[in-house]
Amino acid sequence: MDHKVTVVTVEDEFRICPACGYEDGFHSMFKRDNGGVKWLFICPACHNIFDIGQRLKEPFGDP
Ligand SMILES: [Zn+2]
């Protein structure tokens, strides 16, 4: 399943869904992407996926 990811610029907070107006925050998902992992957010109400520019670097855990 490959949903469209909407890129969002965060001002003070990212809590309200820009697509449907749901106000109670997001589920998280992680997607492997060119040597890192993107940290994406899914609206629990409309299921749109948002990218606010967060990314995790591998390897995880102790260096
Ligand atoms: Zn929504």
N, CA, C, O and the ligand as a Tripos MOL2 file, in Angstrom:
@<TRIPOS>MOLECULE
protein
  253   251    64     0     0
PROTEIN
NO_CHARGES

@<TRIPOS>ATOM
      1 N           0.8330   -1.1850    0.0000 N.3       1 MET1
      2 CA          0.0000    0.0000    0.0000 C.3       1 MET1
      3 C           0.8700    1.2360    0.0000 C.2       1 MET1
      4 O           1.7400    1.3870    0.8570 O.2       1 MET1
      5 N           0.6490    2.0980   -0.9270 N.am      2 ASP2
      6 CA          1.4940    3.2650   -1.0940 C.3       2 ASP2
      7 C           0.6320    4.5180   -1.2200 C.2       2 ASP2
      8 O           0.1670    4.8770   -2.3020 O.2       2 ASP2
      9 N           0.4410    5.1610   -0.0890 N.am      3 HIS3
     10 CA         -0.3760    6.3650   -0.1080 C.3       3 HIS3
     11 C           0.4740    7.5860   -0.4260 C.2       3 HIS3
     12 O           1.6920    7.5870   -0.2430 O.2       3 HIS3
     13 N          -0.1780    8.5880   -0.8900 N.am      4 LYS4
     14 CA          0.4850    9.8500   -1.1660 C.3       4 LYS4
     15 C           0.9120   10.4800    0.1600 C.2       4 LYS4
     16 O           0.1640   10.4610    1.1380 O.2       4 LYS4
     17 N           2.1160   11.0350    0.1790 N.am      5 VAL5
     18 CA          2.6130   11.6910    1.3800 C.3       5 VAL5
     19 C           2.6050   13.1960    1.1540 C.2       5 VAL5
     20 O           3.1670   13.6890    0.1760 O.2       5 VAL5
     21 N           1.9650   13.9180    2.0610 N.am      6 THR6
     22 CA          1.8900   15.3670    1.9590 C.3       6 THR6
     23 C           2.9720   15.9930    2.8350 C.2       6 THR6
     24 O           3.0570   15.6980    4.0270 O.2       6 THR6
     25 N           3.7840   16.8440    2.2550 N.am      7 VAL7
     26 CA          4.8260   17.5270    3.0130 C.3       7 VAL7
     27 C           4.2320   18.7550    3.6880 C.2       7 VAL7
     28 O           3.5630   19.5700    3.0530 O.2       7 VAL7
     29 N           4.4900   18.8720    4.9920 N.am      8 VAL8
     30 CA          3.9160   19.9500    5.7840 C.3       8 VAL8
     31 C           5.0330   20.7300    6.4620 C.2       8 VAL8
     32 O           5.9830   20.1390    6.9760 O.2       8 VAL8
     33 N           4.9230   22.0460    6.4650 N.am      9 THR9
     34 CA          5.8400   22.8750    7.2240 C.3       9 THR9
     35 C           5.2100   23.1700    8.5800 C.2       9 THR9
     36 O           4.1070   23.7100    8.6550 O.2       9 THR9
     37 N           5.9160   22.8140    9.6480 N.am     10 VAL10
     38 CA          5.3550   22.9700   10.9970 C.3      10 VAL10
     39 C           5.7170   24.3340   11.5570 C.2      10 VAL10
     40 O           6.8760   24.7480   11.5250 O.2      10 VAL10
     41 N           4.7140   25.0220   12.0690 N.am     11 GLU11
     42 CA          4.9760   26.2960   12.7390 C.3      11 GLU11
     43 C           5.1950   26.0210   14.2170 C.2      11 GLU11
     44 O           6.2830   25.5860   14.5940 O.2      11 GLU11
     45 N           4.2080   26.2550   15.0630 N.am     12 ASP12
     46 CA          4.3740   26.0270   16.4970 C.3      12 ASP12
     47 C           4.1790   24.5700   16.8780 C.2      12 ASP12
     48 O           4.9150   24.0500   17.7170 O.2      12 ASP12
     49 N           3.2100   23.9070   16.2840 N.am     13 GLU13
     50 CA          2.9290   22.5270   16.6500 C.3      13 GLU13
     51 C           2.2940   21.8210   15.4610 C.2      13 GLU13
     52 O           1.7910   22.4550   14.5330 O.2      13 GLU13
     53 N           2.3300   20.4860   15.5120 N.am     14 PHE14
     54 CA          1.6740   19.6990   14.4770 C.3      14 PHE14
     55 C           0.7140   18.7600   15.1780 C.2      14 PHE14
     56 O           1.0880   17.6600   15.5870 O.2      14 PHE14
     57 N          -0.5040   19.1930   15.3120 N.am     15 ARG15
     58 CA         -1.4900   18.4310   16.0700 C.3      15 ARG15
     59 C          -2.8050   18.3170   15.3000 C.2      15 ARG15
     60 O          -3.4930   17.2980   15.3720 O.2      15 ARG15
     61 N          -3.1410   19.3670   14.5710 N.am     16 ILE16
     62 CA         -4.4130   19.3850   13.8450 C.3      16 ILE16
     63 C          -4.1790   18.9710   12.3920 C.2      16 ILE16
     64 O          -3.2960   19.5050   11.7190 O.2      16 ILE16
     65 N          -4.9650   18.0330   11.9260 N.am     17 CYS17
     66 CA         -4.7950   17.5420   10.5680 C.3      17 CYS17
     67 C          -5.1370   18.6240    9.5540 C.2      17 CYS17
     68 O          -6.2400   19.1700    9.5740 O.2      17 CYS17
     69 N          -4.1820   18.9420    8.6530 N.am     18 PRO18
     70 CA         -4.4470   19.9760    7.6470 C.3      18 PRO18
     71 C          -5.4670   19.5400    6.6010 C.2      18 PRO18
     72 O          -6.0200   20.3720    5.8820 O.2      18 PRO18
     73 N          -5.7150   18.2450    6.5180 N.am     19 ALA19
     74 CA         -6.6530   17.7500    5.5080 C.3      19 ALA19
     75 C          -8.0990   17.7340    6.0080 C.2      19 ALA19
     76 O          -9.0090   18.1450    5.2880 O.2      19 ALA19
     77 N          -8.3110   17.2580    7.2420 N.am     20 CYS20
     78 CA         -9.6960   17.0990    7.7030 C.3      20 CYS20
     79 C         -10.0100   17.8620    8.9850 C.2      20 CYS20
     80 O         -11.1710   17.9370    9.3870 O.2      20 CYS20
     81 N          -8.9880   18.4310    9.6370 N.am     21 GLY21
     82 CA         -9.2480   19.2180   10.8260 C.3      21 GLY21
     83 C          -9.3060   18.4360   12.1280 C.2      21 GLY21
     84 O          -9.6070   19.0050   13.1780 O.2      21 GLY21
     85 N          -9.0210   17.1350   12.0750 N.am     22 TYR22
     86 CA         -8.9510   16.3150   13.2950 C.3      22 TYR22
     87 C          -7.9290   16.9210   14.2560 C.2      22 TYR22
     88 O          -6.8330   17.3000   13.8450 O.2      22 TYR22
     89 N          -8.2970   17.0110   15.5490 N.am     23 GLU23
     90 CA         -7.4990   17.8250   16.4700 C.3      23 GLU23
     91 C          -6.6600   17.0690   17.4800 C.2      23 GLU23
     92 O          -5.9880   17.7020   18.2940 O.2      23 GLU23
     93 N          -6.6680   15.7550   17.4670 N.am     24 ASP24
     94 CA         -6.0120   15.0200   18.5410 C.3      24 ASP24
     95 C          -4.7290   14.3100   18.1560 C.2      24 ASP24
     96 O          -4.3970   13.2730   18.7310 O.2      24 ASP24
     97 N          -4.0070   14.8530   17.1950 N.am     25 GLY25
     98 CA         -2.6900   14.3160   16.8900 C.3      25 GLY25
     99 C          -2.7100   13.1650   15.9010 C.2      25 GLY25
    100 O          -3.7250   12.8940   15.2580 O.2      25 GLY25
    101 N          -1.5680   12.4910   15.7890 N.am     26 PHE26
    102 CA         -1.3350   11.5680   14.6770 C.3      26 PHE26
    103 C          -0.7480   10.2390   15.1280 C.2      26 PHE26
    104 O          -0.1200   10.1430   16.1820 O.2      26 PHE26
    105 N          -0.9620    9.2350   14.3220 N.am     27 HIS27
    106 CA         -0.2180    7.9850   14.4620 C.3      27 HIS27
    107 C           1.1270    8.1740   13.7710 C.2      27 HIS27
    108 O           1.2780    9.0390   12.9080 O.2      27 HIS27
    109 N           2.0940    7.3610   14.1580 N.am     28 SER28
    110 CA          3.4100    7.4160   13.5290 C.3      28 SER28
    111 C           3.6020    6.2580   12.5770 C.2      28 SER28
    112 O           3.0550    5.1750   12.7800 O.2      28 SER28
    113 N           4.3810    6.4900   11.5390 N.am     29 MET29
    114 CA          4.8710    5.3890   10.7200 C.3      29 MET29
    115 C           6.2760    5.7230   10.2670 C.2      29 MET29
    116 O           6.6830    6.8850   10.2500 O.2      29 MET29
    117 N           7.0200    4.6740    9.8980 N.am     30 PHE30
    118 CA          8.4120    4.8450    9.5100 C.3      30 PHE30
    119 C           8.6270    4.1920    8.1640 C.2      30 PHE30
    120 O           8.1560    3.0840    7.9110 O.2      30 PHE30
    121 N           9.3430    4.8900    7.3080 N.am     31 LYS31
    122 CA          9.5390    4.3810    5.9520 C.3      31 LYS31
    123 C          11.0070    4.5030    5.5610 C.2      31 LYS31
    124 O          11.5910    5.5860    5.6130 O.2      31 LYS31
    125 N          11.5960    3.3660    5.1650 N.am     32 ARG32
    126 CA         12.9980    3.3690    4.7800 C.3      32 ARG32
    127 C          13.1900    4.2030    3.5170 C.2      32 ARG32
    128 O          12.4010    4.1330    2.5740 O.2      32 ARG32
    129 N          14.2690    5.0000    3.5260 N.am     33 ASP33
    130 CA         14.4390    5.9690    2.4560 C.3      33 ASP33
    131 C          15.9030    6.3750    2.3410 C.2      33 ASP33
    132 O          16.3920    7.1290    3.1820 O.2      33 ASP33
    133 N          16.6100    5.9000    1.3320 N.am     34 ASN34
    134 CA         17.9930    6.3130    1.0400 C.3      34 ASN34
    135 C          18.9250    6.3980    2.2460 C.2      34 ASN34
    136 O          19.4380    7.4760    2.5440 O.2      34 ASN34
    137 N          19.1530    5.3040    2.9360 N.am     35 GLY35
    138 CA         20.1120    5.2920    4.0320 C.3      35 GLY35
    139 C          19.5790    5.8580    5.3340 C.2      35 GLY35
    140 O          20.3310    5.9800    6.3000 O.2      35 GLY35
    141 N          18.3330    6.1970    5.3850 N.am     36 GLY36
    142 CA         17.7350    6.6760    6.6290 C.3      36 GLY36
    143 C          16.3230    6.1460    6.7210 C.2      36 GLY36
    144 O          15.8990    5.3100    5.9230 O.2      36 GLY36
    145 N          15.6050    6.6450    7.7030 N.am     37 VAL37
    146 CA         14.2150    6.2450    7.8630 C.3      37 VAL37
    147 C          13.3850    7.5050    8.0670 C.2      37 VAL37
    148 O          13.6350    8.2900    8.9820 O.2      37 VAL37
    149 N          12.4170    7.6810    7.2220 N.am     38 LYS38
    150 CA         11.5250    8.8260    7.3720 C.3      38 LYS38
    151 C          10.5100    8.5620    8.4690 C.2      38 LYS38
    152 O           9.9690    7.4620    8.5820 O.2      38 LYS38
    153 N          10.2640    9.5710    9.2640 N.am     39 TRP39
    154 CA          9.2740    9.4890   10.3250 C.3      39 TRP39
    155 C           8.0420   10.2350    9.8230 C.2      39 TRP39
    156 O           8.0330   11.4610    9.7160 O.2      39 TRP39
    157 N           7.0060    9.4630    9.5210 N.am     40 LEU40
    158 CA          5.8000   10.0480    8.9380 C.3      40 LEU40
    159 C           4.6330    9.9500    9.9130 C.2      40 LEU40
    160 O           4.6550    9.1620   10.8590 O.2      40 LEU40
    161 N           3.6290   10.7590    9.6660 N.am     41 PHE41
    162 CA          2.4780   10.8440   10.5560 C.3      41 PHE41
    163 C           1.1900   10.5940    9.7900 C.2      41 PHE41
    164 O           0.9660   11.1430    8.7110 O.2      41 PHE41
    165 N           0.3470    9.7440   10.3790 N.am     42 ILE42
    166 CA         -0.9190    9.3860    9.7340 C.3      42 ILE42
    167 C          -2.0710    9.9370   10.5500 C.2      42 ILE42
    168 O          -2.1260    9.7370   11.7640 O.2      42 ILE42
    169 N          -2.9870   10.6250    9.8990 N.am     43 CYS43
    170 CA         -4.1790   11.0970   10.5880 C.3      43 CYS43
    171 C          -5.0890    9.9080   10.8830 C.2      43 CYS43
    172 O          -5.4310    9.1510    9.9750 O.2      43 CYS43
    173 N          -5.4860    9.7380   12.1540 N.am     44 PRO44
    174 CA         -6.3500    8.6120   12.4980 C.3      44 PRO44
    175 C          -7.7670    8.7610   11.9470 C.2      44 PRO44
    176 O          -8.5150    7.7850   11.8830 O.2      44 PRO44
    177 N          -8.1330    9.9610   11.5560 N.am     45 ALA45
    178 CA         -9.4910   10.1820   11.0610 C.3      45 ALA45
    179 C          -9.5770    9.9990    9.5450 C.2      45 ALA45
    180 O         -10.4150    9.2350    9.0660 O.2      45 ALA45
    181 N          -8.7200   10.6900    8.7840 N.am     46 CYS46
    182 CA         -8.8420   10.6250    7.3220 C.3      46 CYS46
    183 C          -7.7470    9.7810    6.6790 C.2      46 CYS46
    184 O          -7.7930    9.5200    5.4770 O.2      46 CYS46
    185 N          -6.7510    9.3480    7.4810 N.am     47 HIS47
    186 CA         -5.6900    8.4440    7.0220 C.3      47 HIS47
    187 C          -4.7470    9.0560    5.9930 C.2      47 HIS47
    188 O          -4.0270    8.3340    5.3030 O.2      47 HIS47
    189 N          -4.7490   10.3620    5.8890 N.am     48 ASN48
    190 CA         -3.7210   11.0050    5.0750 C.3      48 ASN48
    191 C          -2.3740   10.8810    5.7830 C.2      48 ASN48
    192 O          -2.3130   10.7980    7.0100 O.2      48 ASN48
    193 N          -1.3030   10.8710    5.0030 N.am     49 ILE49
    194 CA          0.0530   10.7380    5.5460 C.3      49 ILE49
    195 C           0.7930   12.0560    5.3550 C.2      49 ILE49
    196 O           0.7480   12.6700    4.2900 O.2      49 ILE49
    197 N           1.4790   12.4740    6.4240 N.am     50 PHE50
    198 CA          2.1780   13.7550    6.3990 C.3      50 PHE50
    199 C           3.6530   13.5830    6.7300 C.2      50 PHE50
    200 O           4.0290   12.7760    7.5810 O.2      50 PHE50
    201 N           4.4780   14.3640    6.0350 N.am     51 ASP51
    202 CA          5.9180   14.3970    6.2640 C.3      51 ASP51
    203 C           6.2580   15.7840    6.7740 C.2      51 ASP51
    204 O           6.1360   16.7700    6.0470 O.2      51 ASP51
    205 N           6.6940   15.8590    8.0480 N.am     52 ILE52
    206 CA          7.0560   17.1720    8.5900 C.3      52 ILE52
    207 C           8.5740   17.3370    8.6260 C.2      52 ILE52
    208 O           9.0980   18.1850    9.3480 O.2      52 ILE52
    209 N           9.2710   16.5230    7.8420 N.am     53 GLY53
    210 CA         10.7160   16.6850    7.6970 C.3      53 GLY53
    211 C          11.5440   15.9440    8.7250 C.2      53 GLY53
    212 O          12.7470   16.1850    8.8290 O.2      53 GLY53
    213 N          10.9300   15.0400    9.4980 N.am     54 GLN54
    214 CA         11.6960   14.2820   10.4850 C.3      54 GLN54
    215 C          12.2580   13.0250    9.8510 C.2      54 GLN54
    216 O          11.6120   12.3910    9.0170 O.2      54 GLN54
    217 N          13.4800   12.6700   10.2610 N.am     55 ARG55
    218 CA         14.1470   11.5120    9.6790 C.3      55 ARG55
    219 C          15.0570   10.9020   10.7350 C.2      55 ARG55
    220 O          15.7320   11.6230   11.4680 O.2      55 ARG55
    221 N          15.0760    9.5870   10.8130 N.am     56 LEU56
    222 CA         15.9530    8.8930   11.7490 C.3      56 LEU56
    223 C          17.1570    8.3750   10.9850 C.2      56 LEU56
    224 O          17.0520    8.0040    9.8160 O.2      56 LEU56
    225 N          18.3030    8.3520   11.6540 N.am     57 LYS57
    226 CA         19.4910    7.8230   11.0140 C.3      57 LYS57
    227 C          19.8390    6.4590   11.5620 C.2      57 LYS57
    228 O          19.7640    6.2330   12.7690 O.2      57 LYS57
    229 N          20.2210    5.5490   10.6840 N.am     58 GLU58
    230 CA         20.6910    4.2470   11.1290 C.3      58 GLU58
    231 C          22.2180    4.3160   11.2160 C.2      58 GLU58
    232 O          22.8140    5.1530   10.5380 O.2      58 GLU58
    233 N          22.8780    3.4750   12.0180 N.am     59 PRO59
    234 CA         22.2900    2.4230   12.8130 C.3      59 PRO59
    235 C          21.6420    2.9600   14.0920 C.2      59 PRO59
    236 O          22.0550    3.9790   14.6460 O.2      59 PRO59
    237 N          20.6220    2.2410   14.5350 N.am     60 PHE60
    238 CA         19.9970    2.5790   15.7960 C.3      60 PHE60
    239 C          20.7940    1.9370   16.9380 C.2      60 PHE60
    240 O          21.6720    1.1040   16.7120 O.2      60 PHE60
    241 N          20.4720    2.3380   18.1410 N.am     61 GLY61
    242 CA         21.0900    1.6930   19.3010 C.3      61 GLY61
    243 C          22.4670    2.2310   19.6170 C.2      61 GLY61
    244 O          22.8180    3.3450   19.2270 O.2      61 GLY61
    245 N          23.2560    1.4200   20.3380 N.am     62 ASP62
    246 CA         24.5820    1.8710   20.7970 C.3      62 ASP62
    247 C          25.5410    1.9840   19.6430 C.2      62 ASP62
    248 O          25.5050    1.1660   18.7240 O.2      62 ASP62
    249 N          26.3930    2.9760   19.6720 N.am     63 PRO63
    250 CA         27.3870    3.1400   18.6160 C.3      63 PRO63
    251 C          28.4580    2.0540   18.6540 C.2      63 PRO63
    252 O          29.3690    2.0540   17.8260 O.2      63 PRO63
    253 ZN         -7.2270   14.0420    8.7860 Zn       64 ZN64
@<TRIPOS>BOND
     1     1     2 1
     2     2     3 1
     3     3     4 2
     4     3     5 am
     5     5     6 1
     6     6     7 1
     7     7     8 2
     8     7     9 am
     9     9    10 1
    10    10    11 1
    11    11    12 2
    12    11    13 am
    13    13    14 1
    14    14    15 1
    15    15    16 2
    16    15    17 am
    17    17    18 1
    18    18    19 1
    19    19    20 2
    20    19    21 am
    21    21    22 1
    22    22    23 1
    23    23    24 2
    24    23    25 am
    25    25    26 1
    26    26    27 1
    27    27    28 2
    28    27    29 am
    29    29    30 1
    30    30    31 1
    31    31    32 2
    32    31    33 am
    33    33    34 1
    34    34    35 1
    35    35    36 2
    36    35    37 am
    37    37    38 1
    38    38    39 1
    39    39    40 2
    40    39    41 am
    41    41    42 1
    42    42    43 1
    43    43    44 2
    44    43    45 am
    45    45    46 1
    46    46    47 1
    47    47    48 2
    48    47    49 am
    49    49    50 1
    50    50    51 1
    51    51    52 2
    52    51    53 am
    53    53    54 1
    54    54    55 1
    55    55    56 2
    56    55    57 am
    57    57    58 1
    58    58    59 1
    59    59    60 2
    60    59    61 am
    61    61    62 1
    62    62    63 1
    63    63    64 2
    64    63    65 am
    65    65    66 1
    66    66    67 1
    67    67    68 2
    68    67    69 am
    69    69    70 1
    70    70    71 1
    71    71    72 2
    72    71    73 am
    73    73    74 1
    74    74    75 1
    75    75    76 2
    76    75    77 am
    77    77    78 1
    78    78    79 1
    79    79    80 2
    80    79    81 am
    81    81    82 1
    82    82    83 1
    83    83    84 2
    84    83    85 am
    85    85    86 1
    86    86    87 1
    87    87    88 2
    88    87    89 am
    89    89    90 1
    90    90    91 1
    91    91    92 2
    92    91    93 am
    93    93    94 1
    94    94    95 1
    95    95    96 2
    96    95    97 am
    97    97    98 1
    98    98    99 1
    99    99   100 2
   100    99   101 am
   101   101   102 1
   102   102   103 1
   103   103   104 2
   104   103   105 am
   105   105   106 1
   106   106   107 1
   107   107   108 2
   108   107   109 am
   109   109   110 1
   110   110   111 1
   111   111   112 2
   112   111   113 am
   113   113   114 1
   114   114   115 1
   115   115   116 2
   116   115   117 am
   117   117   118 1
   118   118   119 1
   119   119   120 2
   120   119   121 am
   121   121   122 1
   122   122   123 1
   123   123   124 2
   124   123   125 am
   125   125   126 1
   126   126   127 1
   127   127   128 2
   128   127   129 am
   129   129   130 1
   130   130   131 1
   131   131   132 2
   132   131   133 am
   133   133   134 1
   134   134   135 1
   135   135   136 2
   136   135   137 am
   137   137   138 1
   138   138   139 1
   139   139   140 2
   140   139   141 am
   141   141   142 1
   142   142   143 1
   143   143   144 2
   144   143   145 am
   145   145   146 1
   146   146   147 1
   147   147   148 2
   148   147   149 am
   149   149   150 1
   150   150   151 1
   151   151   152 2
   152   151   153 am
   153   153   154 1
   154   154   155 1
   155   155   156 2
   156   155   157 am
   157   157   158 1
   158   158   159 1
   159   159   160 2
   160   159   161 am
   161   161   162 1
   162   162   163 1
   163   163   164 2
   164   163   165 am
   165   165   166 1
   166   166   167 1
   167   167   168 2
   168   167   169 am
   169   169   170 1
   170   170   171 1
   171   171   172 2
   172   171   173 am
   173   173   174 1
   174   174   175 1
   175   175   176 2
   176   175   177 am
   177   177   178 1
   178   178   179 1
   179   179   180 2
   180   179   181 am
   181   181   182 1
   182   182   183 1
   183   183   184 2
   184   183   185 am
   185   185   186 1
   186   186   187 1
   187   187   188 2
   188   187   189 am
   189   189   190 1
   190   190   191 1
   191   191   192 2
   192   191   193 am
   193   193   194 1
   194   194   195 1
   195   195   196 2
   196   195   197 am
   197   197   198 1
   198   198   199 1
   199   199   200 2
   200   199   201 am
   201   201   202 1
   202   202   203 1
   203   203   204 2
   204   203   205 am
   205   205   206 1
   206   206   207 1
   207   207   208 2
   208   207   209 am
   209   209   210 1
   210   210   211 1
   211   211   212 2
   212   211   213 am
   213   213   214 1
   214   214   215 1
   215   215   216 2
   216   215   217 am
   217   217   218 1
   218   218   219 1
   219   219   220 2
   220   219   221 am
   221   221   222 1
   222   222   223 1
   223   223   224 2
   224   223   225 am
   225   225   226 1
   226   226   227 1
   227   227   228 2
   228   227   229 am
   229   229   230 1
   230   230   231 1
   231   231   232 2
   232   231   233 am
   233   233   234 1
   234   234   235 1
   235   235   236 2
   236   235   237 am
   237   237   238 1
   238   238   239 1
   239   239   240 2
   240   239   241 am
   241   241   242 1
   242   242   243 1
   243   243   244 2
   244   243   245 am
   245   245   246 1
   246   246   247 1
   247   247   248 2
   248   247   249 am
   249   249   250 1
   250   250   251 1
   251   251   252 2
@<TRIPOS>SUBSTRUCTURE
     1 MET1         2 RESIDUE 1 A MET
     2 ASP2         6 RESIDUE 1 A ASP
     3 HIS3        10 RESIDUE 1 A HIS
     4 LYS4        14 RESIDUE 1 A LYS
     5 VAL5        18 RESIDUE 1 A VAL
     6 THR6        22 RESIDUE 1 A THR
     7 VAL7        26 RESIDUE 1 A VAL
     8 VAL8        30 RESIDUE 1 A VAL
     9 THR9        34 RESIDUE 1 A THR
    10 VAL10       38 RESIDUE 1 A VAL
    11 GLU11       42 RESIDUE 1 A GLU
    12 ASP12       46 RESIDUE 1 A ASP
    13 GLU13       50 RESIDUE 1 A GLU
    14 PHE14       54 RESIDUE 1 A PHE
    15 ARG15       58 RESIDUE 1 A ARG
    16 ILE16       62 RESIDUE 1 A ILE
    17 CYS17       66 RESIDUE 1 A CYS
    18 PRO18       70 RESIDUE 1 A PRO
    19 ALA19       74 RESIDUE 1 A ALA
    20 CYS20       78 RESIDUE 1 A CYS
    21 GLY21       82 RESIDUE 1 A GLY
    22 TYR22       86 RESIDUE 1 A TYR
    23 GLU23       90 RESIDUE 1 A GLU
    24 ASP24       94 RESIDUE 1 A ASP
    25 GLY25       98 RESIDUE 1 A GLY
    26 PHE26      102 RESIDUE 1 A PHE
    27 HIS27      106 RESIDUE 1 A HIS
    28 SER28      110 RESIDUE 1 A SER
    29 MET29      114 RESIDUE 1 A MET
    30 PHE30      118 RESIDUE 1 A PHE
    31 LYS31      122 RESIDUE 1 A LYS
    32 ARG32      126 RESIDUE 1 A ARG
    33 ASP33      130 RESIDUE 1 A ASP
    34 ASN34      134 RESIDUE 1 A ASN
    35 GLY35      138 RESIDUE 1 A GLY
    36 GLY36      142 RESIDUE 1 A GLY
    37 VAL37      146 RESIDUE 1 A VAL
    38 LYS38      150 RESIDUE 1 A LYS
    39 TRP39      154 RESIDUE 1 A TRP
    40 LEU40      158 RESIDUE 1 A LEU
    41 PHE41      162 RESIDUE 1 A PHE
    42 ILE42      166 RESIDUE 1 A ILE
    43 CYS43      170 RESIDUE 1 A CYS
    44 PRO44      174 RESIDUE 1 A PRO
    45 ALA45      178 RESIDUE 1 A ALA
    46 CYS46      182 RESIDUE 1 A CYS
    47 HIS47      186 RESIDUE 1 A HIS
    48 ASN48      190 RESIDUE 1 A ASN
    49 ILE49      194 RESIDUE 1 A ILE
    50 PHE50      198 RESIDUE 1 A PHE
    51 ASP51      202 RESIDUE 1 A ASP
    52 ILE52      206 RESIDUE 1 A ILE
    53 GLY53      210 RESIDUE 1 A GLY
    54 GLN54      214 RESIDUE 1 A GLN
    55 ARG55      218 RESIDUE 1 A ARG
    56 LEU56      222 RESIDUE 1 A LEU
    57 LYS57      226 RESIDUE 1 A LYS
    58 GLU58      230 RESIDUE 1 A GLU
    59 PRO59      234 RESIDUE 1 A PRO
    60 PHE60      238 RESIDUE 1 A PHE
    61 GLY61      242 RESIDUE 1 A GLY
    62 ASP62      246 RESIDUE 1 A ASP
    63 PRO63      250 RESIDUE 1 A PRO
    64 ZN64       253 GROUP 0 **** ****
